């Protein structure tokens, strides 16, 4: 019996040691969690349960989240960590309120789900809807959040008169470059500074509006990113007077960029061209990354897209990947659920020969339409 107890204790110690992190190591997870709003974080629901289960499986000391609502106290990132049973005192947190929804209209004093009242410029049904959060066990030494620079200030050549809102109205001349925000942090790992850049870009898609600015706005958001981390883009950047002190990160500094950049390197969108150019200066976390986004269904046509990225400079990449349904479906797993027991939206168009679906894949579908991506770096 004593020998058995020793084996159990040894296994537990081994398990704990495998999750220990070196001081010079950054274990990063990035995830766009679909519409992670206040009520979802505060009430038991299938999405939050799935999110917690998945993040508990992933070993991280730095966590980047897109589409988390910015609450009135700015505490939702800490709330998510506490839901994961993490000690929030061990994390430094940056939480940037998105421009999304700042122009949404209230009805009888309240924001509604009616799209006609949504923000026509930055999208969103209420202020701060699609915000960006970051938590790190390495201390955050510096934080810069850029959200108010206008599109014309960054790119004076842009002709906003070419575009219209979804309701057919002209765009305001002072519309922001970023529909959400742009965050630059400096963390300290083992007495070494590492620059962290967070961006959730506007989608390279028209959503039925053939006069949309989205494609060019995505391009210019990524041009700003390119300029900020490399020092140049394909036009001469002259920052407005109020941003004269803003300087690109030095070319020799260590940098990690992450986020839902909302265009695929495999497509020919204007932003895709910029992204491929950026990867000539920074290395992507995977050489040929697969899909990071698809419809929340098991039908054959899921419209898989590569939208989320991690890119880096000046660090050693130790491990990286995408947590996605395809790899889960291929593995041997006795835990599966018949399609008849799943919501109809998940199984519409499913191959009728499929009799059971991997429970891990179902869990991921319940959590988001994006997949978590991860990378482990050493100095």
Secondary structure, 3 states (H helix, E strand, C coil): CHHHHHHHHHHHHHHHHHCCCCCCEEEEEEEEEEEECHHHHHCCCHHHHHHHHHHHHCCCCEEEEEEECCCCCCCHHHHHHHHCCCCHHHCEEEEECCCCCCCCCEECCEECCCHHHCCCCCCCCCCCCCEEEEEECCEEEEEEEECCCEHHHHCCCCCHHHCECCCCCECCCCCECCCCCEEEEEEEECCEEEEEEEECCCCCCCCCCCCCCHHHHHHHHHHHHHHHHHCCCCCCCCCCHHHCCCCCCCCCCCEEEEEECCCCCCCCCHHHHHHHHHCCCCEECCCCCCCCECCCCCCCCCCCECCEEEEEECCEEEEEEECCHHHHHHCCCCCEECHHHCCHHHHCCCCCCCCCEEHHHHHHHHHCCECCEEEEEEC
